Amino acid sequence: MEQIGGPAHEARGRNDADEDGGRGRKRQARGRQDRGGQEKVIKIDELKSRLPHLVSLHNKAREAAKDLSSAVKAVAEKSGLLATVVRKAVVAKAGDSFDEKAKEAEQLELVFGEIKPQVQ
């Protein structure tokens, strides 16, 4: 846990005086606000009880990202396409932006077809 005023805090160019106008008081943690702008009561037990599950989800997401990256590289290698092209196609197909990305690709093809590097 980072202490306010410690080396990591100072490395970002801030200190306690920045937070309270130089009066030397420690800054208080601020929570989320409700619709009326009032700070919500912080319930740390909610985090404690769900933290193992959240950590598990995080680890699964990280592992899935590695698996996706490996699969994209393998498909790129076998297809002769750039890995970035394969990844963009996967992301577009998985989301709602496939038609939009296809139109964007057509326009890029047009632009790059018309604007060719000049040979000197």
Phi and psi restraints in degrees (range 20) as a CNS / XPLOR table:
assign (resid 1 and name C) (resid 2 and name N)
       (resid 2 and name CA) (resid 2 and name C) 1.0 -79.9 20.0 2
assign (resid 2 and name N) (resid 2 and name CA)
       (resid 2 and name C) (resid 3 and name N) 1.0 134.9 20.0 2
assign (resid 2 and name C) (resid 3 and name N)
       (resid 3 and name CA) (resid 3 and name C) 1.0 -93.6 20.0 2
assign (resid 3 and name N) (resid 3 and name CA)
       (resid 3 and name C) (resid 4 and name N) 1.0 139.0 20.0 2
assign (resid 3 and name C) (resid 4 and name N)
       (resid 4 and name CA) (resid 4 and name C) 1.0 -68.4 20.0 2
assign (resid 4 and name N) (resid 4 and name CA)
       (resid 4 and name C) (resid 5 and name N) 1.0 131.9 20.0 2
assign (resid 4 and name C) (resid 5 and name N)
       (resid 5 and name CA) (resid 5 and name C) 1.0 92.5 20.0 2
assign (resid 5 and name N) (resid 5 and name CA)
       (resid 5 and name C) (resid 6 and name N) 1.0 -2.2 20.0 2
assign (resid 5 and name C) (resid 6 and name N)
       (resid 6 and name CA) (resid 6 and name C) 1.0 -78.9 20.0 2
assign (resid 6 and name N) (resid 6 and name CA)
       (resid 6 and name C) (resid 7 and name N) 1.0 -178.9 20.0 2
assign (resid 6 and name C) (resid 7 and name N)
       (resid 7 and name CA) (resid 7 and name C) 1.0 -58.2 20.0 2
assign (resid 7 and name N) (resid 7 and name CA)
       (resid 7 and name C) (resid 8 and name N) 1.0 -40.6 20.0 2
assign (resid 7 and name C) (resid 8 and name N)
       (resid 8 and name CA) (resid 8 and name C) 1.0 -66.7 20.0 2
assign (resid 8 and name N) (resid 8 and name CA)
       (resid 8 and name C) (resid 9 and name N) 1.0 -36.1 20.0 2
assign (resid 8 and name C) (resid 9 and name N)
       (resid 9 and name CA) (resid 9 and name C) 1.0 -68.3 20.0 2
assign (resid 9 and name N) (resid 9 and name CA)
       (resid 9 and name C) (resid 10 and name N) 1.0 -43.9 20.0 2
assign (resid 9 and name C) (resid 10 and name N)
       (resid 10 and name CA) (resid 10 and name C) 1.0 -69.2 20.0 2
assign (resid 10 and name N) (resid 10 and name CA)
       (resid 10 and name C) (resid 11 and name N) 1.0 -29.9 20.0 2
assign (resid 10 and name C) (resid 11 and name N)
       (resid 11 and name CA) (resid 11 and name C) 1.0 -63.6 20.0 2
assign (resid 11 and name N) (resid 11 and name CA)
       (resid 11 and name C) (resid 12 and name N) 1.0 -26.0 20.0 2
assign (resid 11 and name C) (resid 12 and name N)
       (resid 12 and name CA) (resid 12 and name C) 1.0 -87.6 20.0 2
assign (resid 12 and name N) (resid 12 and name CA)
       (resid 12 and name C) (resid 13 and name N) 1.0 3.5 20.0 2
assign (resid 12 and name C) (resid 13 and name N)
       (resid 13 and name CA) (resid 13 and name C) 1.0 82.2 20.0 2
assign (resid 13 and name N) (resid 13 and name CA)
       (resid 13 and name C) (resid 14 and name N) 1.0 23.4 20.0 2
assign (resid 13 and name C) (resid 14 and name N)
       (resid 14 and name CA) (resid 14 and name C) 1.0 -127.8 20.0 2
assign (resid 14 and name N) (resid 14 and name CA)
       (resid 14 and name C) (resid 15 and name N) 1.0 157.0 20.0 2
assign (resid 14 and name C) (resid 15 and name N)
       (resid 15 and name CA) (resid 15 and name C) 1.0 -148.9 20.0 2
assign (resid 15 and name N) (resid 15 and name CA)
       (resid 15 and name C) (resid 16 and name N) 1.0 178.6 20.0 2
assign (resid 15 and name C) (resid 16 and name N)
       (resid 16 and name CA) (resid 16 and name C) 1.0 -58.8 20.0 2
assign (resid 16 and name N) (resid 16 and name CA)
       (resid 16 and name C) (resid 17 and name N) 1.0 -34.5 20.0 2
assign (resid 16 and name C) (resid 17 and name N)
       (resid 17 and name CA) (resid 17 and name C) 1.0 -64.3 20.0 2
assign (resid 17 and name N) (resid 17 and name CA)
       (resid 17 and name C) (resid 18 and name N) 1.0 -31.3 20.0 2
assign (resid 17 and name C) (resid 18 and name N)
       (resid 18 and name CA) (resid 18 and name C) 1.0 -64.3 20.0 2
assign (resid 18 and name N) (resid 18 and name CA)
       (resid 18 and name C) (resid 19 and name N) 1.0 -31.3 20.0 2
assign (resid 18 and name C) (resid 19 and name N)
       (resid 19 and name CA) (resid 19 and name C) 1.0 -82.8 20.0 2
assign (resid 19 and name N) (resid 19 and name CA)
       (resid 19 and name C) (resid 20 and name N) 1.0 -28.4 20.0 2
assign (resid 19 and name C) (resid 20 and name N)
       (resid 20 and name CA) (resid 20 and name C) 1.0 -125.6 20.0 2
assign (resid 20 and name N) (resid 20 and name CA)
       (resid 20 and name C) (resid 21 and name N) 1.0 20.4 20.0 2
assign (resid 20 and name C) (resid 21 and name N)
       (resid 21 and name CA) (resid 21 and name C) 1.0 74.5 20.0 2
assign (resid 21 and name N) (resid 21 and name CA)
       (resid 21 and name C) (resid 22 and name N) 1.0 21.9 20.0 2
assign (resid 21 and name C) (resid 22 and name N)
       (resid 22 and name CA) (resid 22 and name C) 1.0 87.2 20.0 2
assign (resid 22 and name N) (resid 22 and name CA)
       (resid 22 and name C) (resid 23 and name N) 1.0 13.5 20.0 2
assign (resid 22 and name C) (resid 23 and name N)
       (resid 23 and name CA) (resid 23 and name C) 1.0 -85.5 20.0 2
assign (resid 23 and name N) (resid 23 and name CA)
       (resid 23 and name C) (resid 24 and name N) 1.0 -4.1 20.0 2
assign (resid 23 and name C) (resid 24 and name N)
       (resid 24 and name CA) (resid 24 and name C) 1.0 80.2 20.0 2
assign (resid 24 and name N) (resid 24 and name CA)
       (resid 24 and name C) (resid 25 and name N) 1.0 8.2 20.0 2
assign (resid 24 and name C) (resid 25 and name N)
       (resid 25 and name CA) (resid 25 and name C) 1.0 -85.0 20.0 2
assign (resid 25 and name N) (resid 25 and name CA)
       (resid 25 and name C) (resid 26 and name N) 1.0 152.7 20.0 2
assign (resid 25 and name C) (resid 26 and name N)
       (resid 26 and name CA) (resid 26 and name C) 1.0 -76.3 20.0 2
assign (resid 26 and name N) (resid 26 and name CA)
       (resid 26 and name C) (resid 27 and name N) 1.0 143.9 20.0 2
assign (resid 26 and name C) (resid 27 and name N)
       (resid 27 and name CA) (resid 27 and name C) 1.0 -77.0 20.0 2
assign (resid 27 and name N) (resid 27 and name CA)
       (resid 27 and name C) (resid 28 and name N) 1.0 141.1 20.0 2
assign (resid 27 and name C) (resid 28 and name N)
       (resid 28 and name CA) (resid 28 and name C) 1.0 -92.7 20.0 2
assign (resid 28 and name N) (resid 28 and name CA)
       (resid 28 and name C) (resid 29 and name N) 1.0 146.8 20.0 2
assign (resid 28 and name C) (resid 29 and name N)
       (resid 29 and name CA) (resid 29 and name C) 1.0 -67.9 20.0 2
assign (resid 29 and name N) (resid 29 and name CA)
       (resid 29 and name C) (resid 30 and name N) 1.0 140.9 20.0 2
assign (resid 29 and name C) (resid 30 and name N)
       (resid 30 and name CA) (resid 30 and name C) 1.0 -113.2 20.0 2
assign (resid 30 and name N) (resid 30 and name CA)
       (resid 30 and name C) (resid 31 and name N) 1.0 139.0 20.0 2
assign (resid 30 and name C) (resid 31 and name N)
       (resid 31 and name CA) (resid 31 and name C) 1.0 -99.5 20.0 2
assign (resid 31 and name N) (resid 31 and name CA)
       (resid 31 and name C) (resid 32 and name N) 1.0 -176.6 20.0 2
assign (resid 31 and name C) (resid 32 and name N)
       (resid 32 and name CA) (resid 32 and name C) 1.0 -65.1 20.0 2
assign (resid 32 and name N) (resid 32 and name CA)
       (resid 32 and name C) (resid 33 and name N) 1.0 159.3 20.0 2
assign (resid 32 and name C) (resid 33 and name N)
       (resid 33 and name CA) (resid 33 and name C) 1.0 -112.8 20.0 2
assign (resid 33 and name N) (resid 33 and name CA)
       (resid 33 and name C) (resid 34 and name N) 1.0 148.0 20.0 2
assign (resid 33 and name C) (resid 34 and name N)
       (resid 34 and name CA) (resid 34 and name C) 1.0 -83.3 20.0 2
assign (resid 34 and name N) (resid 34 and name CA)
       (resid 34 and name C) (resid 35 and name N) 1.0 -176.1 20.0 2
assign (resid 34 and name C) (resid 35 and name N)
       (resid 35 and name CA) (resid 35 and name C) 1.0 -62.8 20.0 2
assign (resid 35 and name N) (resid 35 and name CA)
       (resid 35 and name C) (resid 36 and name N) 1.0 -26.5 20.0 2
assign (resid 35 and name C) (resid 36 and name N)
       (resid 36 and name CA) (resid 36 and name C) 1.0 -85.6 20.0 2
assign (resid 36 and name N) (resid 36 and name CA)
       (resid 36 and name C) (resid 37 and name N) 1.0 0.0 20.0 2
assign (resid 36 and name C) (resid 37 and name N)
       (resid 37 and name CA) (resid 37 and name C) 1.0 89.4 20.0 2
assign (resid 37 and name N) (resid 37 and name CA)
       (resid 37 and name C) (resid 38 and name N) 1.0 0.3 20.0 2
assign (resid 37 and name C) (resid 38 and name N)
       (resid 38 and name CA) (resid 38 and name C) 1.0 -81.3 20.0 2
assign (resid 38 and name N) (resid 38 and name CA)
       (resid 38 and name C) (resid 39 and name N) 1.0 142.2 20.0 2
assign (resid 38 and name C) (resid 39 and name N)
       (resid 39 and name CA) (resid 39 and name C) 1.0 -70.2 20.0 2
assign (resid 39 and name N) (resid 39 and name CA)
       (resid 39 and name C) (resid 40 and name N) 1.0 135.8 20.0 2
assign (resid 39 and name C) (resid 40 and name N)
       (resid 40 and name CA) (resid 40 and name C) 1.0 -76.4 20.0 2
assign (resid 40 and name N) (resid 40 and name CA)
       (resid 40 and name C) (resid 41 and name N) 1.0 154.9 20.0 2
assign (resid 40 and name C) (resid 41 and name N)
       (resid 41 and name CA) (resid 41 and name C) 1.0 -73.1 20.0 2
assign (resid 41 and name N) (resid 41 and name CA)
       (resid 41 and name C) (resid 42 and name N) 1.0 128.8 20.0 2
assign (resid 41 and name C) (resid 42 and name N)
       (resid 42 and name CA) (resid 42 and name C) 1.0 -79.7 20.0 2
assign (resid 42 and name N) (resid 42 and name CA)
       (resid 42 and name C) (resid 43 and name N) 1.0 126.2 20.0 2
assign (resid 42 and name C) (resid 43 and name N)
       (resid 43 and name CA) (resid 43 and name C) 1.0 -115.3 20.0 2
assign (resid 43 and name N) (resid 43 and name CA)
       (resid 43 and name C) (resid 44 and name N) 1.0 87.3 20.0 2
assign (resid 43 and name C) (resid 44 and name N)
       (resid 44 and name CA) (resid 44 and name C) 1.0 -63.5 20.0 2
assign (resid 44 and name N) (resid 44 and name CA)
       (resid 44 and name C) (resid 45 and name N) 1.0 -25.2 20.0 2
assign (resid 44 and name C) (resid 45 and name N)
       (resid 45 and name CA) (resid 45 and name C) 1.0 -64.3 20.0 2
assign (resid 45 and name N) (resid 45 and name CA)
       (resid 45 and name C) (resid 46 and name N) 1.0 -29.9 20.0 2
assign (resid 45 and name C) (resid 46 and name N)
       (resid 46 and name CA) (resid 46 and name C) 1.0 -61.3 20.0 2
assign (resid 46 and name N) (resid 46 and name CA)
       (resid 46 and name C) (resid 47 and name N) 1.0 -41.8 20.0 2
assign (resid 46 and name C) (resid 47 and name N)
       (resid 47 and name CA) (resid 47 and name C) 1.0 -69.2 20.0 2
assign (resid 47 and name N) (resid 47 and name CA)
       (resid 47 and name C) (resid 48 and name N) 1.0 -48.2 20.0 2
assign (resid 47 and name C) (resid 48 and name N)
       (resid 48 and name CA) (resid 48 and name C) 1.0 -56.6 20.0 2
assign (resid 48 and name N) (resid 48 and name CA)
       (resid 48 and name C) (resid 49 and name N) 1.0 -42.0 20.0 2
assign (resid 48 and name C) (resid 49 and name N)
       (resid 49 and name CA) (resid 49 and name C) 1.0 -72.2 20.0 2
assign (resid 49 and name N) (resid 49 and name CA)
       (resid 49 and name C) (resid 50 and name N) 1.0 -25.8 20.0 2
assign (resid 49 and name C) (resid 50 and name N)
       (resid 50 and name CA) (resid 50 and name C) 1.0 -105.1 20.0 2
assign (resid 50 and name N) (resid 50 and name CA)
       (resid 50 and name C) (resid 51 and name N) 1.0 -7.1 20.0 2
assign (resid 50 and name C) (resid 51 and name N)
       (resid 51 and name CA) (resid 51 and name C) 1.0 -59.5 20.0 2
assign (resid 51 and name N) (resid 51 and name CA)
       (resid 51 and name C) (resid 52 and name N) 1.0 -44.4 20.0 2
assign (resid 51 and name C) (resid 52 and name N)
       (resid 52 and name CA) (resid 52 and name C) 1.0 -58.7 20.0 2
assign (resid 52 and name N) (resid 52 and name CA)
       (resid 52 and name C) (resid 53 and name N) 1.0 -40.9 20.0 2
assign (resid 52 and name C) (resid 53 and name N)
       (resid 53 and name CA) (resid 53 and name C) 1.0 -65.2 20.0 2
assign (resid 53 and name N) (resid 53 and name CA)
       (resid 53 and name C) (resid 54 and name N) 1.0 -42.6 20.0 2
assign (resid 53 and name C) (resid 54 and name N)
       (resid 54 and name CA) (resid 54 and name C) 1.0 -64.0 20.0 2
assign (resid 54 and name N) (resid 54 and name CA)
       (resid 54 and name C) (resid 55 and name N) 1.0 -40.5 20.0 2
assign (resid 54 and name C) (resid 55 and name N)
       (resid 55 and name CA) (resid 55 and name C) 1.0 -64.0 20.0 2
assign (resid 55 and name N) (resid 55 and name CA)
       (resid 55 and name C) (resid 56 and name N) 1.0 -41.3 20.0 2
assign (resid 55 and name C) (resid 56 and name N)
       (resid 56 and name CA) (resid 56 and name C) 1.0 -61.3 20.0 2
assign (resid 56 and name N) (resid 56 and name CA)
       (resid 56 and name C) (resid 57 and name N) 1.0 -45.4 20.0 2
assign (resid 56 and name C) (resid 57 and name N)
       (resid 57 and name CA) (resid 57 and name C) 1.0 -61.5 20.0 2
assign (resid 57 and name N) (resid 57 and name CA)
       (resid 57 and name C) (resid 58 and name N) 1.0 -42.1 20.0 2
assign (resid 57 and name C) (resid 58 and name N)
       (resid 58 and name CA) (resid 58 and name C) 1.0 -60.0 20.0 2
assign (resid 58 and name N) (resid 58 and name CA)
       (resid 58 and name C) (resid 59 and name N) 1.0 -46.0 20.0 2
assign (resid 58 and name C) (resid 59 and name N)
       (resid 59 and name CA) (resid 59 and name C) 1.0 -64.3 20.0 2
assign (resid 59 and name N) (resid 59 and name CA)
       (resid 59 and name C) (resid 60 and name N) 1.0 -39.1 20.0 2
assign (resid 59 and name C) (resid 60 and name N)
       (resid 60 and name CA) (resid 60 and name C) 1.0 -65.1 20.0 2
assign (resid 60 and name N) (resid 60 and name CA)
       (resid 60 and name C) (resid 61 and name N) 1.0 -40.6 20.0 2
assign (resid 60 and name C) (resid 61 and name N)
       (resid 61 and name CA) (resid 61 and name C) 1.0 -64.8 20.0 2
assign (resid 61 and name N) (resid 61 and name CA)
       (resid 61 and name C) (resid 62 and name N) 1.0 -40.8 20.0 2
assign (resid 61 and name C) (resid 62 and name N)
       (resid 62 and name CA) (resid 62 and name C) 1.0 -64.8 20.0 2
assign (resid 62 and name N) (resid 62 and name CA)
       (resid 62 and name C) (resid 63 and name N) 1.0 -41.8 20.0 2
assign (resid 62 and name C) (resid 63 and name N)
       (resid 63 and name CA) (resid 63 and name C) 1.0 -66.4 20.0 2
assign (resid 63 and name N) (resid 63 and name CA)
       (resid 63 and name C) (resid 64 and name N) 1.0 -41.0 20.0 2
assign (resid 63 and name C) (resid 64 and name N)
       (resid 64 and name CA) (resid 64 and name C) 1.0 -63.7 20.0 2
assign (resid 64 and name N) (resid 64 and name CA)
       (resid 64 and name C) (resid 65 and name N) 1.0 -37.7 20.0 2
assign (resid 64 and name C) (resid 65 and name N)
       (resid 65 and name CA) (resid 65 and name C) 1.0 -64.2 20.0 2
assign (resid 65 and name N) (resid 65 and name CA)
       (resid 65 and name C) (resid 66 and name N) 1.0 -39.1 20.0 2
assign (resid 65 and name C) (resid 66 and name N)
       (resid 66 and name CA) (resid 66 and name C) 1.0 -65.1 20.0 2
assign (resid 66 and name N) (resid 66 and name CA)
       (resid 66 and name C) (resid 67 and name N) 1.0 -43.0 20.0 2
assign (resid 66 and name C) (resid 67 and name N)
       (resid 67 and name CA) (resid 67 and name C) 1.0 -62.2 20.0 2
assign (resid 67 and name N) (resid 67 and name CA)
       (resid 67 and name C) (resid 68 and name N) 1.0 -43.2 20.0 2
assign (resid 67 and name C) (resid 68 and name N)
       (resid 68 and name CA) (resid 68 and name C) 1.0 -61.9 20.0 2
assign (resid 68 and name N) (resid 68 and name CA)
       (resid 68 and name C) (resid 69 and name N) 1.0 -45.0 20.0 2
assign (resid 68 and name C) (resid 69 and name N)
       (resid 69 and name CA) (resid 69 and name C) 1.0 -59.8 20.0 2
assign (resid 69 and name N) (resid 69 and name CA)
       (resid 69 and name C) (resid 70 and name N) 1.0 -44.1 20.0 2
assign (resid 69 and name C) (resid 70 and name N)
       (resid 70 and name CA) (resid 70 and name C) 1.0 -64.2 20.0 2
assign (resid 70 and name N) (resid 70 and name CA)
       (resid 70 and name C) (resid 71 and name N) 1.0 -42.8 20.0 2
assign (resid 70 and name C) (resid 71 and name N)
       (resid 71 and name CA) (resid 71 and name C) 1.0 -65.8 20.0 2
assign (resid 71 and name N) (resid 71 and name CA)
       (resid 71 and name C) (resid 72 and name N) 1.0 -40.6 20.0 2
assign (resid 71 and name C) (resid 72 and name N)
       (resid 72 and name CA) (resid 72 and name C) 1.0 -62.2 20.0 2
assign (resid 72 and name N) (resid 72 and name CA)
       (resid 72 and name C) (resid 73 and name N) 1.0 -44.5 20.0 2
assign (resid 72 and name C) (resid 73 and name N)
       (resid 73 and name CA) (resid 73 and name C) 1.0 -62.3 20.0 2
assign (resid 73 and name N) (resid 73 and name CA)
       (resid 73 and name C) (resid 74 and name N) 1.0 -40.2 20.0 2
assign (resid 73 and name C) (resid 74 and name N)
       (resid 74 and name CA) (resid 74 and name C) 1.0 -65.0 20.0 2
assign (resid 74 and name N) (resid 74 and name CA)
       (resid 74 and name C) (resid 75 and name N) 1.0 -44.2 20.0 2
assign (resid 74 and name C) (resid 75 and name N)
       (resid 75 and name CA) (resid 75 and name C) 1.0 -65.3 20.0 2
assign (resid 75 and name N) (resid 75 and name CA)
       (resid 75 and name C) (resid 76 and name N) 1.0 -40.8 20.0 2
assign (resid 75 and name C) (resid 76 and name N)
       (resid 76 and name CA) (resid 76 and name C) 1.0 -61.6 20.0 2
assign (resid 76 and name N) (resid 76 and name CA)
       (resid 76 and name C) (resid 77 and name N) 1.0 -44.1 20.0 2
assign (resid 76 and name C) (resid 77 and name N)
       (resid 77 and name CA) (resid 77 and name C) 1.0 -60.9 20.0 2
assign (resid 77 and name N) (resid 77 and name CA)
       (resid 77 and name C) (resid 78 and name N) 1.0 -46.2 20.0 2
assign (resid 77 and name C) (resid 78 and name N)
       (resid 78 and name CA) (resid 78 and name C) 1.0 -73.1 20.0 2
assign (resid 78 and name N) (resid 78 and name CA)
       (resid 78 and name C) (resid 79 and name N) 1.0 -31.5 20.0 2
assign (resid 78 and name C) (resid 79 and name N)
       (resid 79 and name CA) (resid 79 and name C) 1.0 -89.5 20.0 2
assign (resid 79 and name N) (resid 79 and name CA)
       (resid 79 and name C) (resid 80 and name N) 1.0 -19.3 20.0 2
assign (resid 79 and name C) (resid 80 and name N)
       (resid 80 and name CA) (resid 80 and name C) 1.0 84.8 20.0 2
assign (resid 80 and name N) (resid 80 and name CA)
       (resid 80 and name C) (resid 81 and name N) 1.0 2.2 20.0 2
assign (resid 80 and name C) (resid 81 and name N)
       (resid 81 and name CA) (resid 81 and name C) 1.0 -86.6 20.0 2
assign (resid 81 and name N) (resid 81 and name CA)
       (resid 81 and name C) (resid 82 and name N) 1.0 159.1 20.0 2
assign (resid 81 and name C) (resid 82 and name N)
       (resid 82 and name CA) (resid 82 and name C) 1.0 -70.7 20.0 2
assign (resid 82 and name N) (resid 82 and name CA)
       (resid 82 and name C) (resid 83 and name N) 1.0 145.0 20.0 2
assign (resid 82 and name C) (resid 83 and name N)
       (resid 83 and name CA) (resid 83 and name C) 1.0 -60.1 20.0 2
assign (resid 83 and name N) (resid 83 and name CA)
       (resid 83 and name C) (resid 84 and name N) 1.0 -34.7 20.0 2
assign (resid 83 and name C) (resid 84 and name N)
       (resid 84 and name CA) (resid 84 and name C) 1.0 -65.5 20.0 2
assign (resid 84 and name N) (resid 84 and name CA)
       (resid 84 and name C) (resid 85 and name N) 1.0 -34.3 20.0 2
assign (resid 84 and name C) (resid 85 and name N)
       (resid 85 and name CA) (resid 85 and name C) 1.0 -68.7 20.0 2
assign (resid 85 and name N) (resid 85 and name CA)
       (resid 85 and name C) (resid 86 and name N) 1.0 -43.9 20.0 2
assign (resid 85 and name C) (resid 86 and name N)
       (resid 86 and name CA) (resid 86 and name C) 1.0 -61.7 20.0 2
assign (resid 86 and name N) (resid 86 and name CA)
       (resid 86 and name C) (resid 87 and name N) 1.0 -46.6 20.0 2
assign (resid 86 and name C) (resid 87 and name N)
       (resid 87 and name CA) (resid 87 and name C) 1.0 -61.2 20.0 2
assign (resid 87 and name N) (resid 87 and name CA)
       (resid 87 and name C) (resid 88 and name N) 1.0 -43.6 20.0 2
assign (resid 87 and name C) (resid 88 and name N)
       (resid 88 and name CA) (resid 88 and name C) 1.0 -63.3 20.0 2
assign (resid 88 and name N) (resid 88 and name CA)
       (resid 88 and name C) (resid 89 and name N) 1.0 -37.9 20.0 2
assign (resid 88 and name C) (resid 89 and name N)
       (resid 89 and name CA) (resid 89 and name C) 1.0 -65.3 20.0 2
assign (resid 89 and name N) (resid 89 and name CA)
       (resid 89 and name C) (resid 90 and name N) 1.0 -41.1 20.0 2
assign (resid 89 and name C) (resid 90 and name N)
       (resid 90 and name CA) (resid 90 and name C) 1.0 -64.2 20.0 2
assign (resid 90 and name N) (resid 90 and name CA)
       (resid 90 and name C) (resid 91 and name N) 1.0 -46.6 20.0 2
assign (resid 90 and name C) (resid 91 and name N)
       (resid 91 and name CA) (resid 91 and name C) 1.0 -63.4 20.0 2
assign (resid 91 and name N) (resid 91 and name CA)
       (resid 91 and name C) (resid 92 and name N) 1.0 -42.5 20.0 2
assign (resid 91 and name C) (resid 92 and name N)
       (resid 92 and name CA) (resid 92 and name C) 1.0 -65.8 20.0 2
assign (resid 92 and name N) (resid 92 and name CA)
       (resid 92 and name C) (resid 93 and name N) 1.0 -42.6 20.0 2
assign (resid 92 and name C) (resid 93 and name N)
       (resid 93 and name CA) (resid 93 and name C) 1.0 -69.0 20.0 2
assign (resid 93 and name N) (resid 93 and name CA)
       (resid 93 and name C) (resid 94 and name N) 1.0 -35.0 20.0 2
assign (resid 93 and name C) (resid 94 and name N)
       (resid 94 and name CA) (resid 94 and name C) 1.0 -72.9 20.0 2
assign (resid 94 and name N) (resid 94 and name CA)
       (resid 94 and name C) (resid 95 and name N) 1.0 -27.4 20.0 2
assign (resid 94 and name C) (resid 95 and name N)
       (resid 95 and name CA) (resid 95 and name C) 1.0 -102.2 20.0 2
assign (resid 95 and name N) (resid 95 and name CA)
       (resid 95 and name C) (resid 96 and name N) 1.0 -159.7 20.0 2
assign (resid 95 and name C) (resid 96 and name N)
       (resid 96 and name CA) (resid 96 and name C) 1.0 -101.9 20.0 2
assign (resid 96 and name N) (resid 96 and name CA)
       (resid 96 and name C) (resid 97 and name N) 1.0 15.5 20.0 2
assign (resid 96 and name C) (resid 97 and name N)
       (resid 97 and name CA) (resid 97 and name C) 1.0 -109.1 20.0 2
assign (resid 97 and name N) (resid 97 and name CA)
       (resid 97 and name C) (resid 98 and name N) 1.0 16.5 20.0 2
assign (resid 97 and name C) (resid 98 and name N)
       (resid 98 and name CA) (resid 98 and name C) 1.0 -61.0 20.0 2
assign (resid 98 and name N) (resid 98 and name CA)
       (resid 98 and name C) (resid 99 and name N) 1.0 -49.4 20.0 2
assign (resid 98 and name C) (resid 99 and name N)
       (resid 99 and name CA) (resid 99 and name C) 1.0 -62.4 20.0 2
assign (resid 99 and name N) (resid 99 and name CA)
       (resid 99 and name C) (resid 100 and name N) 1.0 -40.2 20.0 2
assign (resid 99 and name C) (resid 100 and name N)
       (resid 100 and name CA) (resid 100 and name C) 1.0 -64.0 20.0 2
assign (resid 100 and name N) (resid 100 and name CA)
       (resid 100 and name C) (resid 101 and name N) 1.0 -43.3 20.0 2
assign (resid 100 and name C) (resid 101 and name N)
       (resid 101 and name CA) (resid 101 and name C) 1.0 -68.6 20.0 2
assign (resid 101 and name N) (resid 101 and name CA)
       (resid 101 and name C) (resid 102 and name N) 1.0 -34.5 20.0 2
assign (resid 101 and name C) (resid 102 and name N)
       (resid 102 and name CA) (resid 102 and name C) 1.0 -64.9 20.0 2
assign (resid 102 and name N) (resid 102 and name CA)
       (resid 102 and name C) (resid 103 and name N) 1.0 -42.6 20.0 2
assign (resid 102 and name C) (resid 103 and name N)
       (resid 103 and name CA) (resid 103 and name C) 1.0 -64.1 20.0 2
assign (resid 103 and name N) (resid 103 and name CA)
       (resid 103 and name C) (resid 104 and name N) 1.0 -41.4 20.0 2
assign (resid 103 and name C) (resid 104 and name N)
       (resid 104 and name CA) (resid 104 and name C) 1.0 -60.9 20.0 2
assign (resid 104 and name N) (resid 104 and name CA)
       (resid 104 and name C) (resid 105 and name N) 1.0 -41.6 20.0 2
assign (resid 104 and name C) (resid 105 and name N)
       (resid 105 and name CA) (resid 105 and name C) 1.0 -65.0 20.0 2
assign (resid 105 and name N) (resid 105 and name CA)
       (resid 105 and name C) (resid 106 and name N) 1.0 -40.5 20.0 2
assign (resid 105 and name C) (resid 106 and name N)
       (resid 106 and name CA) (resid 106 and name C) 1.0 -61.1 20.0 2
assign (resid 106 and name N) (resid 106 and name CA)
       (resid 106 and name C) (resid 107 and name N) 1.0 -43.3 20.0 2
assign (resid 106 and name C) (resid 107 and name N)
       (resid 107 and name CA) (resid 107 and name C) 1.0 -67.8 20.0 2
assign (resid 107 and name N) (resid 107 and name CA)
       (resid 107 and name C) (resid 108 and name N) 1.0 -37.8 20.0 2
assign (resid 107 and name C) (resid 108 and name N)
       (resid 108 and name CA) (resid 108 and name C) 1.0 -63.3 20.0 2
assign (resid 108 and name N) (resid 108 and name CA)
       (resid 108 and name C) (resid 109 and name N) 1.0 -40.3 20.0 2
assign (resid 108 and name C) (resid 109 and name N)
       (resid 109 and name CA) (resid 109 and name C) 1.0 -60.7 20.0 2
assign (resid 109 and name N) (resid 109 and name CA)
       (resid 109 and name C) (resid 110 and name N) 1.0 -43.4 20.0 2
assign (resid 109 and name C) (resid 110 and name N)
       (resid 110 and name CA) (resid 110 and name C) 1.0 -61.2 20.0 2
assign (resid 110 and name N) (resid 110 and name CA)
       (resid 110 and name C) (resid 111 and name N) 1.0 -48.7 20.0 2
assign (resid 110 and name C) (resid 111 and name N)
       (resid 111 and name CA) (resid 111 and name C) 1.0 -62.0 20.0 2
assign (resid 111 and name N) (resid 111 and name CA)
       (resid 111 and name C) (resid 112 and name N) 1.0 -49.1 20.0 2
assign (resid 111 and name C) (resid 112 and name N)
       (resid 112 and name CA) (resid 112 and name C) 1.0 -69.3 20.0 2
assign (resid 112 and name N) (resid 112 and name CA)
       (resid 112 and name C) (resid 113 and name N) 1.0 -26.6 20.0 2
assign (resid 112 and name C) (resid 113 and name N)
       (resid 113 and name CA) (resid 113 and name C) 1.0 -70.7 20.0 2
assign (resid 113 and name N) (resid 113 and name CA)
       (resid 113 and name C) (resid 114 and name N) 1.0 -33.5 20.0 2
assign (resid 113 and name C) (resid 114 and name N)
       (resid 114 and name CA) (resid 114 and name C) 1.0 -86.3 20.0 2
assign (resid 114 and name N) (resid 114 and name CA)
       (resid 114 and name C) (resid 115 and name N) 1.0 -32.8 20.0 2
assign (resid 114 and name C) (resid 115 and name N)
       (resid 115 and name CA) (resid 115 and name C) 1.0 -107.5 20.0 2
assign (resid 115 and name N) (resid 115 and name CA)
       (resid 115 and name C) (resid 116 and name N) 1.0 88.2 20.0 2
assign (resid 115 and name C) (resid 116 and name N)
       (resid 116 and name CA) (resid 116 and name C) 1.0 -97.7 20.0 2
assign (resid 116 and name N) (resid 116 and name CA)
       (resid 116 and name C) (resid 117 and name N) 1.0 147.6 20.0 2
assign (resid 116 and name C) (resid 117 and name N)
       (resid 117 and name CA) (resid 117 and name C) 1.0 -63.8 20.0 2
assign (resid 117 and name N) (resid 117 and name CA)
       (resid 117 and name C) (resid 118 and name N) 1.0 139.1 20.0 2
assign (resid 117 and name C) (resid 118 and name N)
       (resid 118 and name CA) (resid 118 and name C) 1.0 -85.4 20.0 2
assign (resid 118 and name N) (resid 118 and name CA)
       (resid 118 and name C) (resid 119 and name N) 1.0 131.3 20.0 2
assign (resid 118 and name C) (resid 119 and name N)
       (resid 119 and name CA) (resid 119 and name C) 1.0 -85.1 20.0 2
assign (resid 119 and name N) (resid 119 and name CA)
       (resid 119 and name C) (resid 120 and name N) 1.0 132.4 20.0 2
